[in-house]
Amino acid sequence: MLKVMVIEDELTLRKGLVWTTPWDTFGCEVVGECADGREGAELIRKLQPDIVVTDIRMPGLTGIEMMQEVRTVVDTEFIFITGYSDFKYAKAAIDLGAQGFILKPIDDEELEAILLKAADAVRRKKRYDLAMATQASGIPELYGRLASYENGRPNDRYLQAAIDYINCHIERNFSLKDIADHLYISESYLSKLFKSKTSYTFLEYCTHHRLKKAADLLTDPAIKVYEVAERVGYPDSRYFSTLFKKWTGLTPTEFRSYYMQE
């Protein structure tokens, strides 16, 4: 999966991008988010994302200053969010090599088009790098890695099998041990695999995945909140609501209202 970071100081907009964008459609996953340019630069260095979606005007550093600061150490594609008043800055970002910009309020089709463009650019670079590595090293095995980049799936078969298990059992209460036993590997190995390959712990990944699914379900007003909770493995709807607000900044009801307004 391609790694994405979202950097935006407006909480509701940032959470809306993280939780309602169908990232997996583009072979992407959000690995980090923050609210200011200085923290954003630090996280970019740490997480090495493939794509960064960022506002231009932010505390700490502007989006453009942040891009200039990290460009020498991280090969990342940037997408900027801007208002009409910052249009000249968006043009400057394009001149500096950004993939493009999105005007507020964000249009879903416009966002999806630029994400496709950025993801294609990342995969082209990865194909080129792998081709050069193959030519230089003479290891055919690298073609397996190339295939994993093409279809947007993790290149570790155990990790992918674990993610498939989570997808198929999302409404159930399962543990790291359950999945490790299912795959005939140790808990410690699977735990390290999640952290090294996704930047999340196993529990964080499961929680993020459940709540992302919940966000998708909440966009359907016909499904009651307690039904959403049950469908993603939280039989206690109060606990689900508390957890959802902790991770998204909004209660399920507030999230649904915001989505309907958008």
C-alpha positions as CSV (number, residue, x, y, z in Angstrom):
1,M,0.0,0.0,0.0
2,L,1.2,3.5,-0.7
3,K,1.6,5.6,2.5
4,V,-0.3,8.9,2.9
5,M,-0.1,11.7,5.4
6,V,-2.7,14.4,5.9
7,I,-1.6,17.7,7.4
8,E,-4.3,20.2,8.0
9,D,-5.0,22.5,11.0
10,E,-8.7,22.6,10.5
11,L,-9.8,19.5,12.6
12,T,-13.1,18.8,10.9
13,L,-11.6,19.0,7.4
14,R,-8.6,16.9,8.4
15,K,-10.8,14.2,10.0
16,G,-13.2,14.3,7.0
17,L,-10.3,13.6,4.6
18,V,-8.8,10.8,6.8
19,W,-12.1,9.0,7.5
20,T,-14.3,9.5,4.4
21,T,-11.8,9.2,1.5
22,P,-11.8,5.7,0.0
23,W,-8.0,5.4,0.3
24,D,-7.9,1.7,-0.4
25,T,-9.5,2.3,-3.8
26,F,-6.2,4.0,-4.8
27,G,-4.0,1.4,-3.1
28,C,-3.3,3.8,-0.3
29,E,-3.5,4.0,3.5
30,V,-3.2,6.9,5.9
31,V,-0.1,6.4,8.2
32,G,-0.2,9.7,10.0
33,E,-1.9,13.1,10.4
34,C,-1.2,16.3,12.2
35,A,-2.2,20.0,12.5
36,D,0.9,22.1,11.8
37,G,3.7,22.3,9.4
38,R,6.6,21.9,11.9
39,E,5.2,18.7,13.3
40,G,4.3,17.7,9.7
41,A,8.0,18.0,8.7
42,E,9.1,15.8,11.6
43,L,6.5,13.1,10.8
44,I,7.4,13.1,7.1
45,R,11.0,12.4,8.0
46,K,10.0,9.7,10.4
47,L,7.2,7.9,8.4
48,Q,8.6,8.5,4.8
49,P,5.1,8.8,3.2
50,D,4.7,8.4,-0.5
51,I,2.0,11.1,-0.7
52,V,1.3,14.1,1.5
53,V,-2.0,16.0,1.4
54,T,-1.5,19.3,3.1
55,D,-3.0,22.8,3.6
56,I,-0.9,25.7,2.5
57,R,-1.6,28.1,5.4
58,M,-0.7,26.4,8.7
59,P,0.9,27.2,12.1
60,G,4.6,26.4,12.4
61,L,5.5,26.2,8.8
62,T,3.4,26.8,5.7
63,G,2.8,23.8,3.5
64,I,5.3,25.2,0.9
65,E,8.0,25.8,3.6
66,M,7.4,22.3,4.9
67,M,7.8,20.8,1.4
68,Q,11.0,22.7,0.8
69,E,12.4,21.6,4.2
70,V,11.9,17.8,3.6
71,R,12.4,17.6,-0.1
72,T,16.1,16.9,0.2
73,V,15.6,13.9,2.5
74,V,12.3,12.4,1.4
75,D,11.0,11.6,-2.1
76,T,7.3,12.4,-1.5
77,E,4.5,13.6,-3.8
78,F,2.7,16.7,-2.4
79,I,-1.0,17.7,-2.9
80,F,-2.0,21.1,-1.6
81,I,-5.3,22.2,-0.2
82,T,-6.0,25.9,-0.7
83,G,-8.6,28.6,-0.8
84,Y,-9.1,31.1,-3.6
85,S,-7.2,33.8,-1.6
86,D,-4.1,31.5,-1.6
87,F,-4.2,30.7,-5.3
88,K,-0.8,32.4,-6.0
89,Y,0.8,30.2,-3.4
90,A,-0.7,27.1,-5.0
91,K,0.8,28.1,-8.3
92,A,4.2,28.4,-6.5
93,A,3.7,24.9,-5.1
94,I,3.2,23.6,-8.6
95,D,6.4,25.3,-9.8
96,L,8.2,23.6,-7.0
97,G,7.1,20.2,-8.1
98,A,3.8,19.5,-6.3
99,Q,1.4,17.2,-8.0
100,G,-1.4,19.8,-7.9
101,F,-3.8,21.5,-5.6
102,I,-7.5,21.2,-4.4
103,L,-9.7,24.2,-3.8
104,K,-11.8,24.5,-0.7
105,P,-14.5,23.3,-0.3
106,I,-13.1,20.0,-1.5
107,D,-14.9,18.3,-4.4
108,D,-14.7,14.5,-4.2
109,E,-14.2,14.0,-7.9
110,E,-11.4,16.6,-8.0
111,L,-9.7,14.9,-5.0
112,E,-10.0,11.4,-6.5
113,A,-8.5,12.6,-9.8
114,I,-5.5,14.2,-8.2
115,L,-4.9,11.2,-5.9
116,L,-4.9,8.9,-9.0
117,K,-2.3,11.2,-10.6
118,A,-0.1,11.2,-7.5
119,A,-0.4,7.4,-7.0
120,D,0.5,6.8,-10.6
121,A,3.6,9.1,-10.2
122,V,4.7,7.2,-7.1
123,R,4.3,3.8,-8.8
124,R,6.2,5.0,-11.9
125,K,9.1,6.0,-9.7
126,K,9.0,2.7,-7.8
127,R,8.9,0.7,-11.1
128,Y,12.0,2.7,-12.3
129,D,13.9,2.2,-9.0
130,L,13.1,-1.6,-9.1
131,A,14.1,-1.9,-12.7
132,M,17.4,-0.2,-11.9
133,A,18.0,-2.4,-8.9
134,T,17.2,-5.5,-11.0
135,Q,19.7,-4.4,-13.7
136,A,22.4,-3.6,-11.1
137,S,22.0,-6.6,-8.8
138,G,20.8,-9.4,-11.2
139,I,18.3,-10.7,-8.5
140,P,15.0,-11.8,-10.4
141,E,13.3,-12.0,-7.1
142,L,12.8,-8.2,-7.3
143,Y,9.9,-8.8,-9.8
144,G,7.8,-10.0,-6.9
145,R,8.2,-6.7,-5.2
146,L,7.3,-4.9,-8.4
147,A,4.0,-6.9,-8.6
148,S,3.2,-5.8,-5.0
149,Y,3.6,-2.2,-6.0
150,E,1.4,-2.6,-9.0
151,N,-1.6,-4.0,-7.2
152,G,-1.3,-1.8,-4.1
153,R,-1.0,-4.8,-1.7
154,P,1.6,-5.2,1.0
155,N,4.6,-7.2,-0.2
156,D,4.7,-9.5,2.9
157,R,2.4,-12.5,2.5
158,Y,1.9,-12.9,6.3
159,L,0.9,-9.2,6.7
160,Q,-1.5,-9.4,3.8
161,A,-3.0,-12.7,5.1
162,A,-3.4,-11.0,8.5
163,I,-5.2,-7.9,6.9
164,D,-7.4,-10.3,5.0
165,Y,-8.4,-12.0,8.3
166,I,-9.2,-8.6,9.8
167,N,-11.4,-7.7,6.9
168,C,-13.3,-11.0,7.0
169,H,-13.8,-10.9,10.8
170,I,-14.3,-7.2,11.4
171,E,-17.6,-7.8,13.3
172,R,-16.0,-10.3,15.7
173,N,-13.8,-10.0,18.8
174,F,-10.4,-11.5,17.8
175,S,-6.9,-11.1,19.1
176,L,-3.3,-11.1,17.8
177,K,-3.0,-14.7,19.0
178,D,-6.1,-15.7,17.0
179,I,-4.5,-14.4,13.8
180,A,-1.0,-15.7,14.6
181,D,-2.4,-19.2,15.3
182,H,-4.4,-19.0,12.0
183,L,-1.2,-18.2,10.1
184,Y,1.0,-20.7,12.1
185,I,3.4,-18.0,13.1
186,S,4.4,-16.5,16.5
187,E,2.6,-13.5,18.1
188,S,5.8,-11.6,18.5
189,Y,6.7,-12.0,14.8
190,L,3.2,-10.8,13.7
191,S,3.4,-7.9,16.2
192,K,6.7,-6.7,14.8
193,L,5.5,-7.2,11.3
194,F,2.6,-4.8,11.8
195,K,4.7,-2.2,13.4
196,S,7.5,-2.3,10.8
197,K,5.3,-2.5,7.7
198,T,2.4,-0.2,8.7
199,S,3.8,2.1,11.4
200,Y,0.8,1.0,13.6
201,T,0.7,-1.6,16.4
202,F,-1.6,-4.5,15.8
203,L,-4.3,-2.9,18.1
204,E,-3.9,0.5,16.5
205,Y,-4.3,-1.0,13.1
206,C,-7.4,-3.0,14.0
207,T,-8.9,0.1,15.7
208,H,-8.2,2.3,12.8
209,H,-9.6,-0.3,10.3
210,R,-12.8,-0.8,12.4
211,L,-13.4,2.9,12.7
212,K,-12.6,3.6,9.0
213,K,-15.3,1.0,8.2
214,A,-17.6,2.6,10.7
215,A,-17.1,6.0,9.0
216,D,-18.1,4.4,5.8
217,L,-21.3,2.9,7.3
218,L,-22.2,6.2,9.0
219,T,-22.6,7.9,5.6
220,D,-25.8,5.8,5.3
221,P,-28.5,7.5,7.4
222,A,-30.6,4.3,7.4
223,I,-28.1,2.5,9.6
224,K,-28.5,3.4,13.3
225,V,-25.4,4.2,15.3
226,Y,-25.7,1.1,17.5
227,E,-26.0,-1.1,14.3
228,V,-22.8,0.5,13.0
229,A,-21.0,-0.3,16.2
230,E,-22.1,-3.9,16.1
231,R,-21.1,-4.3,12.4
232,V,-17.5,-3.3,13.3
233,G,-17.1,-5.4,16.4
234,Y,-18.2,-3.1,19.2
235,P,-21.4,-4.4,20.9
236,D,-21.2,-1.6,23.4
237,S,-22.4,1.4,21.4
238,R,-21.3,3.9,24.2
239,Y,-17.8,2.6,24.2
240,F,-17.8,2.7,20.4
241,S,-19.0,6.4,20.4
242,T,-16.3,7.3,22.9
243,L,-13.6,5.6,20.9
244,F,-14.8,7.1,17.6
245,K,-14.6,10.6,19.1
246,K,-11.2,9.9,20.5
247,W,-9.9,8.9,17.1
248,T,-11.8,11.3,14.8
249,G,-12.5,14.3,17.1
250,L,-16.3,13.9,16.4
251,T,-19.0,11.7,17.9
252,P,-20.7,9.3,15.3
253,T,-23.7,11.6,15.2
254,E,-21.6,14.7,14.7
255,F,-19.6,12.9,12.0
256,R,-22.8,11.8,10.2
257,S,-24.2,15.4,10.4
258,Y,-21.0,16.8,9.0
259,Y,-20.9,14.3,6.2
260,M,-24.6,15.0,5.3
261,Q,-23.9,18.8,5.2
262,E,-20.9,18.2,2.9
